[in-house]
Structure formats: C-alpha cells, structure tokens
Amino acid sequence: MPSAKTPHKALASPVSDPRFWKPHSGVWYALAILAFLAALAANVLIPANIPGLLPGKDFSSDYPVDPTNYRILLGAMALFLALLWPLAHFLPRLRQRLFHKAQFIFAGALALAVWDILTSKLFILKPPYFPGPVNIIAYIPTNWENLLTHIAASSQLFIAGMVLGTLAGIVTGILIGWYKQWFYWLFPILKFTGVIPATAWMPIVTVALKPAPVAMTFLLVIASWFVISFMMCQGMQSTPRALYEVSETLGASRSFLLFHVAIPNALPSIFTGISTATSMSFLTLVAAEMMGATAGLGYFINYSKAFNKYYQVYAAIIIMFLVFSILLALIDLIRNRALRWQKGLVQQ
Amino acid sequence: MSALIEVRKVTRIYGEGEETTQALAAVSLTVEKGEFVSLIGPSGCGKTTLLRLIAGLDSPQEGSLSLEGEQIEGPSYDRGYVFQQGALYPWATVADNIATGLKARGVYRQQKGRVGEFIKLVGLTGFERSYPHQLSGGMAQRVAIARALINEPRVLLLDEPMGALDAFTRIELQDRLGDLWQHLKSTMVLVTHDVDEAIALSDRIVIMTPRPGRIAEIIDVGLGRPRSRSDPDFLALRARILEELHLAGHKAEPEFSI
C-alpha cells in the first residue's frame, strides 16, 4: 500500500531546521540578558550631561525625564528572559525559538543603550526632536487615559471601515466573479478606482458626507473594498475547469458550484486581499486623522507636533506598532485556521 | 445484456475556419450494461472527446448519444467521471471530497453513513481527515473513484486515471478497479494509452485512430478473470493490439509505453 506523505512533520535535527537555523547554544541568549543589564547599568551610572539646554526654553517644562520606568522595563526584560531559560530547558521548541531569536534580542538591547546614551546622556541627539527611550517611556503611563481615548477612536473607525469594506468587497467580488454582466460593468471601474489611493477622495468625501466620522469610515471602506473584491473575483476565476466539470458530474447545481467550488477556491486570495486591505486601511486611517479629525492616533501625532512634543509622537508610533502587530497576528491566526488545508502545500 | 450507452454517428469538430480538427467523425458505439469497455489509441484519436461527450461535458455537432434511451444533454450524476489528475477539492478532506456527490444532490443527511463505506471500499480507512496534498497519486485517484461511485452512477467514465502514476501503483490500482467493477456490478468506460491496462480490465477494447478520430476495431478480450499479465493468451492479445495500433496509427507515433 502506498504510504501517505508525512504531513508537515517537524524535523528533529537542529542542523536542518529551516525556521530556527541560528546557532543553538545558550551563549547569545546569555549575552542578550547581559545586554539588558548593561543598558540598565549605563543608564544608572553615566551622568546626564546637559550642555546649555534649559527646560522651558530648549524643551518644554513638562518634558518627562524620570528614568524609573525605563529602568524597570530593562530590569523586567532581563528578568523575563532569565526566567524563560529554565522553562525552555523543558520545552525544546521554545528553546529553539528563543535561541534563534537571541542575537536579535541582544542587538535590540544594545540599540536601546546606544539610543539612551546618545540622547539622555551625551545629548548628541537633542530634544525636542530626538527624545530618548527614557522620555518616551516616562511619558506613556502619565497620559495613559488620554492615549486610550485616541486608541479607541482610531480602532472604532478602523474596525467599522474594515468590516464594512470586507463585506462589501466579498459581495462585489462574488457578483463580478460569477456573473458576466456584473463583470462587464463593474470590473473596469474596479480596476481604475483600485489604483487611486483612498486619501485622494478625501476632499470630496468630507464635503459630501457628514459628520466627519461617517466620511472617515467611508474612506476606509473605499480603501479595503476594491482590493478585496478584486482579489475575490480573481480567486474565483482561477478555479480550474476540471473542478467545475467534476462537480457537475457529481450532480452539482449552479449555486453548488458557486458556494462549494468557486468561493472555497477563492479563499486564499480573499485573505491576501484582506491583508493588503488592512495595510491600506491603516495608512488611510492615519493620513485621514492627521488631516481632518479631532481624535485618534493620527490626530494625536499632528497635535503633539504642533506643540513640539516629539516624545508624544514617538509614543504614538510605538502604540501604533503594537496595536497593528496584534491586529495582523489576529488576521494571521484566522487565516491559518481557514486555510489549514494548505499547510505544507504553500511555503508560508 | 441490454444497451446502456448508445453513441450514434457522432461528429465533433474543434476550431473554426481553416484551423479545424475533426476529433470524431461519425463514430458509433454501444456499451452494454455491466460491461467494462476501454478506449485506446494514439493522441488525437478522439478517445477523451468521446468520453467527454458521454459525460455530457461536451456536445457533438452531429449525431446523438443516449443513456438507456434517454438523450444525453449535459452532465449528470448518473454518469460519474474520474479525471486524469483526480481533480479533488484541495480544501476538502478525503471524507468531504467523497461526500460531495451526496451534498450536491441534497441527500447527505440521510446517507451520511455511506461515506465511511466508500472510504473503506477504496482502502482509505484512517485517511478520512487527510487533505489531498497529503495523499500519494494513487490514493488521490482512489478518492476520486470513490467520490464518483458514491452516487451509484449508471456508468463510471475514467479518463486515463492511472496515466500519471508509477508502474507499481498503476498495477495495484488497476486490480482494485477491477475488483470494484466486479463487486459493484457497474458499467465502466476507460480511456487509456496503456495496452496492458486495457487487456487486464476490459471486456471489449475499442481501438481508435486519429485524423479524423474514428473507431478502427473493437476487440472482444474473452479472457477469464482474474487475469494474469504473464498468461500466454494475454501476451498474444497484447502483441495483436500493439500491431494493430502501429498499423492503425500509420505514421503517427502510438502513445503506449512498452
């Protein structure tokens, strides 16, 4: 009897591991822990040297300079890594992963130290444009509530726009991917509008739609709608003819062909569309908020810049990075679940 | 025996203007109920075209085809079809692939249990939850065969289902197909370019020639079953068909492998 191909079995040998291929010794991991401690020591031991910079003149009087948060973070990182080590001893997969990432973590800790020294210690990079990690991390908790309202405002718009855009995109995609008439009339429009950045519509949309949040949501819908319907349509049209034919010999009706053949076949494309749409929506969101909003992270960046509070700009960027990473990870999770039949078929 | 499939003077031309190919020229054929018939011949002889016409996946310019007296006008689940590459749904498990026919006909709820039956019938117990890309070529074809058979078609049409398999897997699948045919007492029409395969399985072998595609000869195999591939009668018949194919194909290279 012919044997099944082993489904995606992890290779035991560390040498040939395609994912975690970095050196598998604990040396770099230990160095990473030491690097965090060194960064901490640098912050504590090197005296701040402020050459002729005056609070209130060269930077705002409420410029956050308290290093406590930064020190806690560095200490916590070192402690966290140190505590993971014995745990990794029992979990080989975790150990491989940690040791693989060790060089990067090490470099990250060094970069923090260098940044800290160049800014808060030597003032080679000067405020207000180049705050140090100390200033940014000192700031975030002091204004947490305010930041949260901006995060909430951005998220609300983003989710509304993405959900509506995805639904509209899938429905339109199915219509043009399945019905010749819809394809004939809509596809050229889609191809044309798909190239135009959603932000270009902003002057028109903000005038045509009131209040502002509705206009912004509509912009986000535009940003995701076209790319998703385009990908949906392409995914359906790439269905091999043999799959339709074999389905017909199995007794499939037209609607069965649509829902059980064409749409499942388009699933990988839909997720590619959603990923692209997420990035484009995010771009549109921030740009739109910077231009004409009264809340949201984009608005917050613009507002902070007006007051020369660049540490707030950096804080907002870091928060954006965190929120967006979580969002992408979530989409990935759903994607992997929905496309588990592809596992091992496609290089991911 | 009674005529199950009747093909009457069927002509199928592809292309337009000067670039036309006559895939089939006034071809007539009758397949009896319970029969195993193979269509063999060099490429371009129209064997796959004939099979697709019977399936209703294509329609002729002239002539007519019928199944038990009813005109064939399109694909239907009473004529199951197995493609060369299996054409399994990559997103569906083995069990879901096999259950497709029941779902398409809206009888899945009542007949759920038959899925397991057919998985067992093609020897894939334990692979119910595997996805097509995890299967070998031979296993994938067994899924394709089970998927077609679960609808209890009046005829199973097979388009070179073993063409892409290695020699060992091919012989094993041929034997399994023969067993299934005997066990289910079904009618099967097989397109192949493998002379041994045709002799091992068929009651009758239809030899076709290209340009234009037509039937050159129909051979009654008349060997007992099970058939041994090293039996003198088997080998004699093999030599005869090979010769026929050479003559039949004229200058064209026959598509069989030795």
Interface residues (C-beta under 8 A of the other chain):
Chain A: M1 P2 S3 A4 K5 P7 P240 A242 L243 E245 V246 S247 E248 T249 L250 G251 A252 S253 F256 H260 V261 P264 N265 L267 W341 Q342 K343 G344 L345
Chain B: A55 G56 L57 G74 P75 S76 Y77 R79 G80 Y81 F83 Q85 A87 Y89 P90 W91 A92 T93 T100 G101 K103 A104 R105 G123 F127 S130 Y131 H133 Q134 L135 S136 G138 M139 A144 R147 A148 N151 L157 T169 E172
